[in-house]
Amino acid sequence: MSGNLERRQRVVVTGRGVISPIGSSVLEYWQGLSNAISGVRKIIEFDPTGSACQIAGTVKDFDADSYFSRRENKSYERFTQLGLVAAKQAIEEAQFQELQKNYAEIGVVMGTGVGGITSYAQAYDALYAGPKERPINAYTIPRIMNSAVSSAVAISLGVCGPNITINTACSSGANAIGLALQWIREGRMPAVICGGAEAPVTYGLLRAWDALGVLSRKYNSNPEKACRPFDKNRRGFVLAEGAAVFVLESLESALNRKAHIFGEISGFGSNCDATSMTNPDENGVAESMRLALKDAAIDPEEIDYINAHGTATRLNDPLECRAVSKVFGKCSNKLPVSSTKSLIGHAMGASSALEALATLLAVQHDCALPTLNCDDLDPECAIDPVANKSRKVRIDTAISNSFAFGGSNAVLVFKKWKK
């Protein structure tokens, strides 16, 4: 295995971008994460009265008109808008124009779970919500395509390399980042733009998740208290929207152009539980972590922090903790394991990309991020949840866990950049 590791390209992060409920820049996102600021709020974009859950992690400071022309606003669904703006942040930070001569060799791979769900709803409303049919928006098809965001990124830059959209439900963004890692390692291209984008906060989807019984229903009047991962009194997650995008680059390319390096991505584990459409399997979850560690050629003892999937559902949290125990053994109850969904909610296909960025930032700043609202740790969750306040601790290597309906798991390993 060591020979193969020596031959493959090392992959580093040279650009980051984010639009989230707690900030629409990397600095704002970090400040929100490290200061345990909740982005969960009462839904005001539509009337949520018919739903038992009436709160979500929504982006409050995003003005599409300030980013896009009138025609672009017609063409781009909200998830595409969020993803494209985050991608432009990452591209600017990476000083991507320096790679322009290689644009034909640069790829784009983005993840999303439901894509243009808002435009689906508008099309159905035009046909069925009223006494007679109304015209359907002529831009409906390009707006609802899951691939719209990756295509918009490529078109805006003129990037002609592979353009792929990943949909593995809630692990979509992490699988997109993992695929980008593999492309660069193999020497297929010097850089890839990758991440995830989602805007699922619609009345129909809110009602659908509520019907499944996994949304928090208790805290409509106190939204910031709603998402309680690992807490004994947790009652489910809240929907969220957002996007996080990276520029990944081969170390050789980054050093050649003297790019600023924010961290190294050294491992990726992806598998399927092959057990249930809705219930995760702890053996499959544990195996995805083992695969990521093996891919990074590190031992479990070398991990300093875990950013958990941590949905705050009754089933998921103890199962993930048991899987962590299977992999990390007696170290697991001392290892900082936190869920940033407690701060921003669950952004479905984008959640794993947002959490990957949170993990990278934790490594950069030597700071274990907080699990908000973990006031009374569930005895079945035998971990250190970094309850309610961030903690300064040396973090050289960390993992980001993402698990999804259908049993599609993805785990990423981030390392502090060292020359």
C-alpha positions as CSV (number, residue, x, y, z in Angstrom):
1,M,0.0,0.0,0.0
2,S,2.8,2.4,0.8
3,G,4.1,2.3,-2.8
4,N,0.7,3.3,-4.2
5,L,0.5,6.1,-1.6
6,E,3.9,7.4,-2.7
7,R,2.9,7.5,-6.4
8,R,-0.5,9.2,-6.1
9,Q,-0.9,13.0,-6.0
10,R,-1.4,14.8,-2.7
11,V,-4.5,17.0,-2.7
12,V,-4.9,20.4,-1.0
13,V,-7.6,23.0,-0.5
14,T,-6.8,26.3,-2.2
15,G,-10.3,27.9,-2.2
16,R,-13.3,27.9,0.0
17,G,-16.8,29.4,-0.4
18,V,-20.0,29.2,1.6
19,I,-23.6,30.5,1.9
20,S,-25.2,29.4,5.1
21,P,-27.8,30.2,7.7
22,I,-25.0,31.6,10.0
23,G,-23.0,33.5,7.4
24,S,-22.4,34.0,3.7
25,S,-18.6,34.2,3.8
26,V,-16.0,31.9,5.2
27,L,-15.2,34.4,8.0
28,E,-18.8,34.8,9.0
29,Y,-19.4,31.0,8.9
30,W,-16.4,30.4,11.1
31,Q,-17.5,33.1,13.6
32,G,-21.0,31.6,13.7
33,L,-19.6,28.1,14.2
34,S,-17.0,28.9,16.8
35,N,-19.3,31.2,18.8
36,A,-22.3,28.7,18.8
37,I,-24.6,31.1,16.9
38,S,-27.8,29.4,15.8
39,G,-29.1,30.0,12.3
40,V,-32.5,28.2,12.9
41,R,-35.4,30.6,12.8
42,K,-39.2,30.9,12.2
43,I,-40.0,30.3,8.5
44,I,-41.3,33.5,6.9
45,E,-40.8,32.7,3.3
46,F,-44.2,31.0,3.2
47,D,-47.0,30.2,5.6
48,P,-45.9,27.0,7.5
49,T,-49.1,26.9,9.6
50,G,-50.2,23.5,8.4
51,S,-46.9,21.8,9.5
52,A,-46.2,20.7,13.1
53,C,-42.6,22.0,12.5
54,Q,-42.5,25.7,11.4
55,I,-38.8,26.5,11.7
56,A,-35.8,26.0,9.5
57,G,-32.2,27.0,8.9
58,T,-32.7,29.6,6.2
59,V,-30.2,32.0,4.6
60,K,-31.4,35.5,5.6
61,D,-28.9,37.8,3.9
62,F,-28.9,36.5,0.3
63,D,-30.1,39.0,-2.3
64,A,-30.1,37.2,-5.6
65,D,-30.6,40.5,-7.5
66,S,-27.2,41.7,-6.3
67,Y,-25.5,38.7,-7.8
68,F,-27.4,37.9,-11.0
69,S,-29.0,39.6,-14.0
70,R,-32.7,39.5,-14.6
71,R,-32.3,36.7,-17.1
72,E,-30.0,34.7,-14.8
73,N,-32.6,35.0,-12.0
74,K,-35.1,33.5,-14.3
75,S,-32.8,30.7,-15.3
76,Y,-31.4,29.8,-11.9
77,E,-33.3,28.0,-9.1
78,R,-32.3,29.0,-5.6
79,F,-30.1,26.0,-5.0
80,T,-28.1,27.0,-8.2
81,Q,-27.8,30.6,-7.0
82,L,-26.5,29.6,-3.6
83,G,-24.0,27.1,-5.1
84,L,-22.8,29.4,-7.8
85,V,-22.1,32.3,-5.4
86,A,-20.3,30.0,-3.1
87,A,-18.3,28.6,-6.0
88,K,-17.3,32.2,-7.1
89,Q,-16.1,32.9,-3.5
90,A,-13.9,29.8,-3.7
91,I,-12.6,30.6,-7.1
92,E,-11.7,34.1,-6.1
93,E,-9.9,32.9,-3.0
94,A,-8.0,30.4,-5.0
95,Q,-7.0,33.0,-7.5
96,F,-8.3,30.6,-10.1
97,Q,-7.6,32.8,-13.1
98,E,-3.9,31.7,-12.7
99,L,-5.1,28.2,-13.9
100,Q,-6.9,29.6,-17.0
101,K,-4.6,27.9,-19.5
102,N,-5.6,24.6,-18.0
103,Y,-9.4,25.2,-18.0
104,A,-10.0,22.3,-20.4
105,E,-8.4,20.0,-17.8
106,I,-10.3,21.3,-14.8
107,G,-13.4,19.5,-13.5
108,V,-16.6,20.4,-11.7
109,V,-18.4,18.0,-9.4
110,M,-21.3,19.1,-7.2
111,G,-23.7,17.3,-4.9
112,T,-27.4,17.9,-4.3
113,G,-30.3,15.9,-2.9
114,V,-33.4,17.4,-4.3
115,G,-32.2,20.1,-6.8
116,G,-34.9,22.5,-8.0
117,I,-37.7,21.5,-5.7
118,T,-39.1,25.1,-5.6
119,S,-39.7,25.1,-9.3
120,Y,-41.4,21.7,-9.2
121,A,-43.8,23.1,-6.6
122,Q,-44.5,26.2,-8.8
123,A,-45.2,24.1,-11.8
124,Y,-47.6,21.9,-9.9
125,D,-49.3,24.9,-8.5
126,A,-49.7,26.4,-12.0
127,L,-51.6,23.3,-13.0
128,Y,-53.6,22.4,-10.0
129,A,-53.7,25.2,-7.4
130,G,-56.6,27.3,-8.6
131,P,-59.8,27.1,-10.6
132,K,-58.0,26.6,-13.9
133,E,-54.6,25.9,-15.3
134,R,-52.1,28.7,-15.5
135,P,-49.0,28.9,-17.8
136,I,-45.9,27.1,-16.5
137,N,-42.7,29.1,-16.3
138,A,-40.7,28.5,-19.5
139,Y,-37.5,28.1,-17.5
140,T,-38.9,25.3,-15.4
141,I,-36.8,22.5,-16.9
142,P,-33.4,24.1,-16.7
143,R,-34.3,25.2,-13.1
144,I,-35.2,21.8,-11.8
145,M,-32.2,19.9,-13.2
146,N,-30.0,18.6,-10.4
147,S,-27.1,19.3,-12.7
148,A,-28.0,22.9,-13.0
149,V,-25.6,24.1,-10.4
150,S,-22.5,22.2,-11.7
151,S,-23.4,23.4,-15.2
152,A,-23.8,27.0,-14.1
153,V,-20.3,26.9,-12.4
154,A,-18.7,25.5,-15.5
155,I,-20.5,27.9,-17.9
156,S,-19.7,31.0,-15.7
157,L,-15.9,30.1,-15.9
158,G,-15.7,28.4,-19.2
159,V,-14.4,25.3,-17.5
160,C,-14.5,22.4,-20.1
161,G,-13.4,19.4,-18.1
162,P,-15.6,16.7,-16.6
163,N,-18.9,18.1,-15.2
164,I,-20.7,15.7,-12.9
165,T,-23.6,15.9,-10.4
166,I,-23.7,13.5,-7.5
167,N,-27.0,12.6,-5.8
168,T,-26.7,10.3,-2.8
169,A,-29.2,12.1,-0.6
170,C,-27.5,13.6,2.5
171,S,-24.0,12.4,1.6
172,S,-24.1,14.0,-1.9
173,G,-21.7,16.9,-1.1
174,A,-19.1,14.7,0.6
175,N,-19.2,12.1,-2.2
176,A,-18.7,15.0,-4.7
177,I,-15.6,16.1,-2.8
178,G,-14.4,12.6,-2.6
179,L,-14.7,12.0,-6.3
180,A,-12.8,15.3,-6.9
181,L,-10.1,14.0,-4.6
182,Q,-9.8,10.8,-6.6
183,W,-9.7,12.6,-10.0
184,I,-6.7,14.7,-8.9
185,R,-4.9,11.9,-7.2
186,E,-5.1,9.9,-10.4
187,G,-3.5,12.8,-12.3
188,R,-6.5,13.3,-14.5
189,M,-6.6,17.1,-13.8
190,P,-4.7,19.7,-11.7
191,A,-7.8,21.1,-10.0
192,V,-11.5,20.5,-9.4
193,I,-14.3,22.7,-8.1
194,C,-16.5,20.7,-5.9
195,G,-19.1,20.8,-3.1
196,G,-22.8,20.8,-2.5
197,A,-25.8,23.1,-2.7
198,E,-29.4,22.7,-1.6
199,A,-32.5,24.9,-1.0
200,P,-35.2,22.4,0.2
201,V,-37.2,24.6,2.5
202,T,-40.5,24.5,0.8
203,Y,-44.0,23.8,2.2
204,G,-44.4,20.5,0.4
205,L,-41.0,19.1,1.5
206,L,-41.5,20.4,5.1
207,R,-44.8,18.5,5.3
208,A,-43.2,15.4,3.7
209,W,-40.4,15.3,6.3
210,D,-42.8,16.1,9.1
211,A,-45.0,13.1,8.0
212,L,-41.9,10.9,8.4
213,G,-41.7,11.9,12.0
214,V,-38.1,13.1,12.0
215,L,-38.5,16.9,12.3
216,S,-38.3,18.7,15.6
217,R,-41.9,19.9,16.5
218,K,-41.4,21.2,20.0
219,Y,-39.6,24.5,19.6
220,N,-41.5,26.6,17.1
221,S,-41.5,29.5,19.6
222,N,-37.8,29.0,20.5
223,P,-36.2,27.9,17.2
224,E,-32.5,28.0,18.3
225,K,-33.3,25.3,20.9
226,A,-34.8,22.9,18.4
227,C,-31.9,20.8,17.1
228,R,-30.4,18.9,20.0
229,P,-27.9,16.2,18.8
230,F,-26.9,13.6,21.4
231,D,-29.1,15.3,24.0
232,K,-31.4,12.9,25.9
233,N,-34.4,15.1,25.0
234,R,-33.7,15.4,21.3
235,R,-36.8,15.2,19.0
236,G,-35.4,15.5,15.5
237,F,-33.8,17.8,13.0
238,V,-34.8,21.0,11.2
239,L,-34.5,21.5,7.4
240,A,-31.9,24.0,6.2
241,E,-30.5,25.5,3.0
242,G,-27.0,26.5,1.9
243,A,-23.9,25.7,-0.1
244,A,-20.3,25.0,0.4
245,V,-17.7,24.8,-2.4
246,F,-14.0,24.0,-2.5
247,V,-11.2,24.4,-5.0
248,L,-9.2,21.2,-4.6
249,E,-5.8,21.2,-6.3
250,S,-2.8,18.9,-6.6
251,L,0.0,19.8,-4.3
252,E,2.3,20.1,-7.3
253,S,0.0,22.6,-9.0
254,A,-0.6,24.6,-5.8
255,L,3.2,24.9,-5.1
256,N,4.0,25.7,-8.6
257,R,1.8,28.8,-8.6
258,K,2.5,29.6,-4.9
259,A,-1.1,29.3,-4.0
260,H,-2.2,29.7,-0.3
261,I,-3.0,26.2,1.1
262,F,-5.7,25.9,3.7
263,G,-5.4,22.3,4.4
264,E,-4.9,18.8,2.9
265,I,-7.6,16.3,2.2
266,S,-6.0,12.9,2.7
267,G,-8.8,10.3,2.9
268,F,-12.2,9.3,1.6
269,G,-14.4,6.4,2.4
270,S,-17.6,5.7,0.6
271,N,-19.8,2.6,0.9
272,C,-23.4,1.4,1.2
273,D,-25.0,-0.2,4.2
274,A,-27.2,-2.3,1.8
275,T,-29.7,-2.7,4.6
276,S,-32.5,-0.2,4.6
277,M,-33.8,2.8,2.7
278,T,-34.3,4.8,5.9
279,N,-32.5,3.2,8.8
280,P,-28.7,3.3,8.9
281,D,-26.7,0.3,9.9
282,E,-23.9,0.8,12.4
283,N,-21.6,-1.8,10.8
284,G,-21.8,0.0,7.4
285,V,-21.3,3.4,9.1
286,A,-18.3,2.1,11.0
287,E,-16.9,0.6,7.8
288,S,-17.1,3.9,6.0
289,M,-14.9,5.5,8.7
290,R,-12.4,2.6,8.5
291,L,-12.2,3.0,4.7
292,A,-11.5,6.7,5.1
293,L,-8.7,6.0,7.6
294,K,-7.2,3.3,5.4
295,D,-7.3,5.6,2.4
296,A,-5.5,8.3,4.4
297,A,-3.0,5.7,5.7
298,I,-3.5,6.7,9.3
299,D,-4.5,4.9,12.5
300,P,-7.6,5.8,14.5
301,E,-5.4,7.2,17.3
302,E,-4.3,9.9,15.0
303,I,-7.8,11.5,14.7
304,D,-8.2,14.5,16.9
305,Y,-11.8,15.5,16.2
306,I,-14.9,14.1,14.5
307,N,-17.6,16.3,12.9
308,A,-20.5,13.9,13.2
309,H,-23.5,13.4,11.0
310,G,-25.4,14.0,14.2
311,T,-29.0,14.6,13.0
312,A,-30.6,14.7,16.5
313,T,-33.0,11.9,15.6
314,R,-33.7,9.2,18.2
315,L,-32.2,6.5,16.0
316,N,-29.3,8.1,14.3
317,D,-27.3,9.6,17.2
318,P,-26.7,6.5,19.4
319,L,-26.1,4.4,16.3
320,E,-23.4,6.8,15.1
321,C,-21.9,6.8,18.6
322,R,-21.8,3.0,18.6
323,A,-20.1,3.1,15.2
324,V,-17.5,5.6,16.5
325,S,-16.8,3.2,19.4
326,K,-16.4,0.3,17.0
327,V,-13.7,2.2,15.1
328,F,-12.0,4.2,17.9
329,G,-12.3,1.8,20.8
330,K,-11.5,3.1,24.3
331,C,-10.4,6.4,22.9
332,S,-14.0,7.2,21.6
333,N,-15.4,8.6,24.9
334,K,-12.6,11.2,25.1
335,L,-12.5,12.1,21.4
336,P,-14.3,15.4,20.6
337,V,-17.3,14.5,18.5
338,S,-19.7,17.4,17.6
339,S,-22.6,18.1,15.3
340,T,-22.8,21.4,13.5
341,K,-26.4,20.6,12.4
342,S,-27.3,21.9,15.9
343,L,-26.3,25.3,14.6
344,I,-27.5,25.4,11.0
345,G,-30.0,22.5,10.6
346,H,-29.9,19.8,8.0
347,A,-29.3,21.0,4.5
348,M,-29.7,17.6,3.0
349,G,-27.4,17.2,0.0
350,A,-25.4,20.3,0.9
351,S,-25.1,19.3,4.6
352,S,-22.0,17.1,4.1
353,A,-20.2,19.9,2.1
354,L,-21.1,22.5,4.8
355,E,-19.8,20.0,7.5
356,A,-16.7,19.3,5.4
357,L,-15.9,23.0,5.5
358,A,-16.6,23.2,9.2
359,T,-14.1,20.3,9.7
360,L,-11.4,22.0,7.6
361,L,-11.9,25.2,9.6
362,A,-11.7,23.3,12.9
363,V,-8.4,21.8,11.8
364,Q,-7.1,25.3,10.6
365,H,-8.0,27.0,13.9
366,D,-7.3,24.1,16.4
367,C,-10.9,24.4,17.6
368,A,-13.4,21.6,18.3
369,L,-16.8,23.0,17.3
370,P,-19.7,23.0,19.7
371,T,-22.9,20.8,19.7
372,L,-25.5,23.4,20.6
373,N,-28.3,22.4,23.0
374,C,-26.6,19.2,24.3
375,D,-27.6,20.0,27.8
376,D,-28.2,16.5,29.1
377,L,-26.1,13.9,27.2
378,D,-28.0,10.7,26.3
379,P,-26.3,7.8,28.2
380,E,-26.5,5.9,24.9
381,C,-24.2,8.5,23.3
382,A,-20.9,7.7,25.0
383,I,-18.9,10.5,23.4
384,D,-17.5,13.9,24.3
385,P,-20.0,16.1,22.4
386,V,-18.2,19.5,23.0
387,A,-21.5,20.7,24.6
388,N,-22.6,24.3,23.8
389,K,-19.2,25.9,23.6
390,S,-16.3,25.5,21.2
391,R,-13.0,24.3,22.7
392,K,-9.4,25.1,21.8
393,V,-7.6,21.8,21.2
394,R,-4.8,20.8,18.9
395,I,-6.3,19.3,15.8
396,D,-3.9,17.9,13.2
397,T,-6.3,15.4,11.6
398,A,-10.1,15.3,11.7
399,I,-12.9,13.4,9.9
400,S,-16.3,14.5,8.6
401,N,-19.0,11.9,8.7
402,S,-22.0,11.9,6.4
403,F,-24.6,9.2,6.2
404,A,-27.7,9.1,4.0
405,F,-31.0,7.4,3.2
406,G,-30.4,4.4,1.1
407,G,-27.3,3.6,3.2
408,S,-25.0,5.8,1.2
409,N,-22.1,6.8,3.5
410,A,-19.2,9.2,2.9
411,V,-16.4,10.1,5.2
412,L,-13.6,12.6,4.5
413,V,-10.3,13.1,6.3
414,F,-8.7,16.5,6.6
415,K,-5.2,17.3,7.8
416,K,-3.4,20.4,8.8
417,W,-1.2,21.7,6.1
418,K,2.4,21.1,6.7
419,K,5.1,21.6,4.1
